[in-house]
Amino acid sequence: MSTVYIYQPATLISKNNIMESQGIEEKVLEQSVEALMNRSRELKNALVQFIAKIDHEHETLTWTSVLDSYALLSGQMSSLFNLLKAEKIAPLQNYPIIPLRLGQDDDQYLANLTEGRLLYLNHAVVPDYLRTKPDPEVEQTERQMNNEASVCNDAAVKNLNKCCDKMLERIKLSLHNWKNDQQQMKNIKPTFNQNDTVQLIAASTYGRDISIQQSRNPTQLPPGGGKMQTATGVKIESHPYSRP
């Protein structure tokens, strides 16, 4: 009885595995791009609605409505960033975009894909749309700012801490003095009667509880002014230039 061995070329197996893995990667990439495009459309629609609200409803726009719109935009941006970090999303950094053809003629497919924002792909547009790093000048400025921020000046830090300590001491002293003043005001006994004050204000403003005592033969006040006593004992003095 003989044994039969079956040999499979290793190259054929490796090619099949590579083709299957490539098919899976392409499917995952397609699903990832579709999910990102959907989230991007939602964010774009929210931005368009918010801008339209500012343009057409600025007279009746309330702060609460603006905060609601900002909260919606912030939530959608957070959702987009979380989607980029999800495990089911393909590693997009491994898929660079390389233009295969550049031209000055209008590309209808590109215009439809970008909703009319980009009509053609030429040498002037590619550096702006497919840039993965900032401009060299911007990159140099950013690097310089990072270097300046990383350098710690001990003298400047000490002076800043000293100024902050002085301001903090002044604030504490002002707070202590204010509390002492409030406590002293509470301990001072009032030198007036609140009810009497209210009655005087009502009498002088509205004439409350004031009645003029009239007699059968009322005497006219002298032309130069005079005093007349009411029933409540309040003396009313007429002005010298008052009308008769």
Beta strands, then each sheet from edge to edge (+ up, - down):
strand 1: 227-229
strand 2: 235-237
sheet 1: 1+ 2-
end
